Amino acid sequence: MNQILSAFTLFLSLLVEAMPFLLMGVLLSGALLIFVDERKLIAILPKNPFLGALAGSALGFMFPVCECGNVPVARRLISQGAPISVAVSFLLAAPTINPVVIWSTWTAFRDQPEIAVLRIVLSFAIATIVSMVFSTQKDLRAILQPNIAIALPSPKVKVGAVPVGTFFLGEDRSQSLDLASYVAASNQVVTKSLPDRLNLLLDNTLAEMRELGAILIMGSAIAAIIQVWVPRDIILNLGQGPVSSIVAMMILAAIVSICSTVDSFFALSFASTFTGGSLLSFLVFGPTIDLKAIGLILTIFKKRAVIYMFLLTAQLTFLSCLFINFQIG
C-alpha cells in the first residue's frame, strides 16, 4: 500500500510540475497559428541545415519552455513547412537552452560552474548534429505522423533523381495527399477578426491539450511506477565507474522524467557520489529523452523516427560525457 501511495504521489507531482509548461507550449503554438503570418515566419528561417539548427536553438532561448511545452510548438513549425533542422533543434535544445534552465543550473552548481557551461555546450552540439542528420530526409512524410504529414506539400524530385534519406528512416513512396483545402484555410487565419482568432485560439488549445495531455498523463504514470519499483541503491552503487555511472544516470534521467527547470537540483543530490560526466549525462539526456517526452514526441514523428532520434541522442550524450569523465572526473 505504501508503494502505491508513493507512486501516486510521484505521479501527481510529475503531472503538476509538467502541465503548466505543456499549457505554455500549447498557447505558444496557438499564437503561431492565430496571430502570426506563418508564411512570413517560415520564409525567413534558414534552409541550410546548420544555420537552421542555430535558428532552432535561438527560438528555444526566446521561448523558455521545457520538454513538455516544446512539442506543440515543434508540431506547429513542422506542419507549416519549417525546415526540419529548425524544428528538431528546437525540440531538442529548447528544454535546456533557455534563460530559466540556464539560471537554475547555474544556481544549483554555483560551486561547479563548468557543469552549467558544459550542459549548454553539449545540449547545443547534440541538437545541432541530430537535426542535421534528420535534414537529410527529403520527404518528411515518411517519418511524420499522418495528421502532421497531411499539411506538407509533396517534395520536388527531379526526373531520374534518386531519393535521398537515411537508411534507417527510409523514404515514403506512397501517393500524395490533397492539401489544397488545408493550406488555404491555414493561410486565411491571419485575415480574420480578433474575436474570431481568439475563438480559434481557444479551440486549438483545447484540442491540443486533449491530445497531448492524455499522453503526458500516461507517461507520468509509467515514470512514477518505475521510480517506486527500481531500488535507488542499485543506481547509487554504479556511481563511481566512468562508464557505469553515465549509463546509470541516463537511465535515471529517462525514468524520473523531471522537468528541465528543476532537474539540476535533483542532479545536485548525486554530486558527492557520481562523476561529473554522469551528472552532465543526466542534465543533457533527460530534457531531450524521457518517458513523458517520448510519448509527446510520438505525436509528431513515427515510432521508427523516434527510436532513431533516441539512439542518436543517447550515443552522442554517452560519448561526450565519457570523454568529460576522463577530463574532469
C-alpha positions in Angstrom: 0.0 0.0 0.0 2.9 2.4 0.8 4.4 1.8 -2.6 1.1 2.5 -4.3 0.7 5.8 -2.3 4.3 6.7 -3.1 3.7 6.0 -6.8 0.5 8.1 -6.8 2.3 11.0 -5.1 5.1 10.9 -7.6 2.6 10.7 -10.4 0.7 13.8 -9.2 4.0 15.7 -8.6 5.2 15.0 -12.2 1.8 15.9 -13.6 1.5 19.2 -11.6 5.1 20.1 -12.5 4.8 19.4 -16.2 1.2 20.5 -17.0 1.8 24.3 -16.8 4.7 24.0 -19.2 2.6 21.9 -21.6 -0.1 24.6 -21.5 2.6 27.3 -22.2 3.7 25.4 -25.2 0.2 24.9 -26.5 -0.5 28.6 -26.1 2.7 29.5 -28.0 1.7 27.0 -30.7 -1.8 28.6 -30.9 -0.2 32.1 -31.0 1.8 31.0 -34.1 -1.4 29.7 -35.6 -3.6 32.7 -34.9 -1.6 35.8 -34.6 1.5 35.2 -36.8 1.6 35.2 -40.5 3.4 31.9 -40.7 4.2 32.2 -44.3 6.5 35.2 -43.5 8.0 33.5 -40.4 8.8 30.3 -42.4 10.2 32.3 -45.2 12.9 34.0 -43.1 14.0 30.7 -41.5 17.3 29.5 -43.0 17.1 26.4 -45.2 20.7 25.5 -44.6 20.8 22.6 -42.1 23.5 24.1 -39.9 22.0 27.6 -39.9 18.6 26.1 -39.4 19.9 24.3 -36.3 21.2 27.6 -35.0 17.9 29.3 -35.6 16.0 26.4 -33.8 18.2 26.8 -30.8 17.7 30.5 -30.8 14.0 30.0 -30.8 14.4 27.9 -27.7 16.1 30.7 -26.0 13.3 33.1 -26.9 10.6 30.7 -25.8 11.5 29.3 -22.3 9.6 26.1 -22.5 10.6 22.7 -21.1 10.4 19.3 -22.7 6.6 19.3 -22.3 6.0 22.7 -23.8 8.3 22.5 -26.8 6.4 19.6 -28.5 3.3 21.6 -29.5 5.5 24.4 -30.9 7.6 22.0 -32.9 4.5 20.3 -34.2 3.2 23.7 -35.5 6.6 24.6 -37.1 6.7 21.3 -39.0 3.1 21.4 -40.1 3.7 24.9 -41.6 6.7 23.8 -43.6 9.6 25.0 -41.4 12.9 23.2 -42.2 13.2 20.0 -40.3 16.6 21.1 -38.9 14.9 24.1 -37.2 12.1 22.0 -35.7 14.3 19.2 -34.5 17.0 21.5 -33.0 14.2 23.5 -31.2 12.7 20.2 -30.0 16.0 19.0 -28.5 17.6 22.3 -27.5 14.7 24.4 -26.1 14.3 22.4 -22.8 17.9 23.3 -21.9 19.0 26.4 -23.8 16.6 28.9 -22.3 17.0 31.5 -19.6 15.1 29.7 -16.9 17.0 26.5 -17.1 20.4 28.2 -17.5 19.7 30.2 -14.4 18.5 27.2 -12.3 21.5 25.1 -13.4 24.0 27.9 -12.5 22.3 28.4 -9.1 22.4 24.6 -8.3 26.0 24.2 -9.4 27.4 27.5 -8.4 30.5 25.7 -6.9 30.9 23.8 -10.2 30.3 26.4 -12.9 31.8 24.1 -15.5 28.7 21.8 -15.2 26.4 24.7 -16.2 28.6 25.7 -19.1 29.1 22.2 -20.4 25.4 21.5 -20.2 24.6 24.3 -22.6 27.5 23.4 -24.9 26.7 19.7 -25.1 23.0 20.3 -25.5 23.6 22.7 -28.3 26.1 20.4 -30.1 23.9 17.3 -29.8 20.8 19.2 -31.0 22.7 20.5 -34.0 24.1 17.2 -35.0 20.8 15.3 -34.7 18.9 18.0 -36.6 21.4 18.0 -39.4 21.1 14.2 -39.7 17.3 14.5 -39.9 17.7 17.2 -42.5 19.0 14.6 -45.0 15.4 13.2 -45.1 14.0 14.9 -48.1 10.4 13.5 -47.9 9.4 14.2 -44.3 6.1 12.4 -44.7 7.9 9.2 -44.3 8.8 10.0 -40.7 5.8 12.1 -39.6 2.5 11.1 -38.1 -0.3 11.2 -40.7 -2.1 14.2 -39.1 1.1 16.2 -39.4 2.2 14.8 -42.8 -1.1 15.8 -44.4 -0.1 19.5 -44.0 3.1 19.1 -46.0 3.4 19.6 -49.8 4.9 16.8 -51.9 8.7 17.0 -52.3 10.1 18.3 -55.6 12.1 15.5 -57.1 13.9 15.8 -60.4 13.1 13.2 -63.0 15.6 10.3 -62.7 16.9 11.5 -59.4 17.5 9.0 -56.6 15.5 9.8 -53.4 17.8 11.0 -50.6 17.3 9.9 -47.0 18.8 7.9 -44.2 18.9 4.1 -44.4 17.1 3.8 -41.1 14.3 6.2 -41.8 13.9 5.4 -45.5 11.6 7.3 -47.9 7.8 7.4 -48.4 6.7 6.3 -51.8 3.0 6.5 -51.1 0.8 8.8 -53.2 0.5 12.5 -52.3 -2.4 13.8 -50.2 -4.7 16.6 -51.3 -3.6 19.6 -49.3 -5.4 22.5 -51.0 -8.2 23.0 -48.6 -5.9 22.7 -45.5 -3.3 25.1 -46.8 -6.0 27.6 -47.9 -7.7 27.6 -44.5 -4.4 28.0 -42.7 -3.3 30.9 -44.8 -6.6 32.7 -44.2 -6.4 32.7 -40.4 -4.4 35.9 -40.1 -7.1 37.8 -42.0 -9.8 37.0 -39.5 -11.1 39.5 -37.0 -9.7 39.5 -33.4 -12.8 37.8 -31.8 -12.7 35.0 -34.4 -8.9 34.5 -33.9 -9.4 34.3 -30.1 -12.1 31.7 -30.6 -9.7 29.7 -32.9 -7.0 30.0 -30.2 -9.4 28.6 -27.6 -10.4 25.7 -29.9 -6.8 24.9 -30.8 -5.7 25.0 -27.1 -8.5 22.6 -26.1 -7.8 20.2 -28.9 -4.0 20.2 -28.3 -4.5 19.7 -24.5 -6.8 16.8 -25.0 -4.3 15.0 -27.2 -1.0 15.9 -25.6 -2.4 15.9 -22.0 -3.5 12.3 -22.3 0.0 11.3 -23.5 1.5 13.3 -20.6 -0.7 11.6 -18.0 0.2 8.1 -19.3 3.9 8.9 -19.4 3.9 10.4 -15.9 2.1 7.3 -14.6 4.7 5.0 -16.1 7.6 7.1 -14.8 6.1 7.1 -11.3 5.6 3.3 -11.2 9.2 2.7 -12.4 10.6 5.2 -9.9 9.0 3.3 -7.0 9.8 -0.2 -8.4 13.5 0.3 -9.1 15.6 0.4 -5.9 17.7 3.6 -5.7 20.6 1.7 -4.1 21.1 -0.2 -7.4 21.8 3.1 -9.2 23.9 4.5 -6.4 26.2 1.5 -6.4 27.1 2.3 -10.0 28.0 5.9 -9.4 31.8 5.8 -9.4 32.5 3.9 -12.6 33.4 6.1 -15.6 31.1 4.1 -17.8 28.5 2.6 -15.5 27.9 6.0 -13.8 26.9 7.5 -17.2 24.7 4.6 -18.1 23.0 4.7 -14.7 22.3 8.5 -14.8 21.0 8.3 -18.4 18.6 5.5 -17.4 17.7 7.5 -14.2 17.0 10.6 -16.3 14.7 8.7 -18.6 12.8 7.2 -15.7 12.3 10.1 -13.3 11.2 12.5 -16.1 11.9 15.6 -14.1 11.2 18.9 -15.7 14.4 20.6 -17.0 13.6 23.7 -15.0 14.3 21.9 -11.7 16.3 18.8 -12.7 19.6 20.4 -11.8 18.7 20.4 -8.1 17.8 16.7 -8.3 21.2 16.0 -10.0 22.9 18.0 -7.3 21.9 15.4 -4.7 24.1 12.9 -6.6 27.1 15.2 -6.9 29.0 13.7 -4.0 28.7 10.1 -5.2 28.6 10.4 -9.1 31.2 11.5 -11.6 31.0 14.9 -13.3 30.4 13.3 -16.7 27.5 11.3 -15.3 25.9 14.4 -13.8 26.1 16.0 -17.3 24.6 12.9 -18.9 21.6 13.3 -16.6 21.3 17.0 -17.3 21.7 16.7 -21.1 19.9 13.5 -21.9 16.9 13.9 -19.5 15.4 17.0 -21.0 15.5 15.6 -24.5 14.5 11.9 -24.0 12.4 10.8 -21.0 9.3 8.7 -20.7 6.8 11.5 -20.9 8.8 13.3 -23.6 8.9 10.1 -25.8 5.1 9.9 -25.6 4.7 13.5 -26.7 7.3 13.3 -29.5 5.3 10.3 -30.8 2.5 12.7 -31.6 4.9 14.3 -34.2 7.1 11.5 -35.5 6.5 7.9 -36.3 7.9 5.3 -33.9 10.8 4.4 -36.2 12.0 8.1 -36.3 11.6 8.5 -32.5 13.8 5.4 -32.0 16.3 6.8 -34.4 16.3 10.2 -32.5 16.6 8.3 -29.2 19.6 6.3 -30.3 21.4 9.2 -31.8 20.9 11.4 -28.8 21.9 8.6 -26.4 25.0 7.8 -28.3 26.2 11.3 -28.6 25.5 12.0 -24.9 27.3 8.9 -23.8 30.4 9.5 -25.9 30.7 13.2 -25.0 30.2 12.6 -21.3 32.6 9.6 -21.3 35.3 12.0 -22.7 34.4 14.5 -20.0 34.7 11.9 -17.3 38.4 11.4 -18.2 38.9 15.1 -18.2 37.1 16.5 -15.1 36.3 13.2 -13.2 
